[in-house]
Amino acid sequence: MLIGVAAAILIVMMLALIRAFIGPTLYDRILAVNMFGTKTVLLIAVLGFLTARPDFLDIALAYALINFISIIGVLRFFEYNRPNFTDGNHD
């Protein structure tokens, strides 16, 4: 049962990567990367349960915190540093 769950998570991770590469907007790509990070946390937790290694949960929690902080940082960066193309000068 858990092996099927791990396989389903891997499929969803591949779909998230496809969305991250296709886009169409920057925010779609950021959301896809965030979803990929969340599914990675789930996969680490499931693999830790399958291998009877409870220390994988600590790794998953640390990865979740890093994912959250990095997504907030990327969103803040693009919020304050987005290009302005309204003046007609695209150089």
Secondary structure, 3 states (H helix, E strand, C coil): CHHHHHHHHHHHHHHHHHHHHHCCCHHHHHHHHHHHHHHHHHHHHHHHHHCCCCHHHHHHHHHHHHHHHHHHHHHHHHHHCCCCCCCCCCC
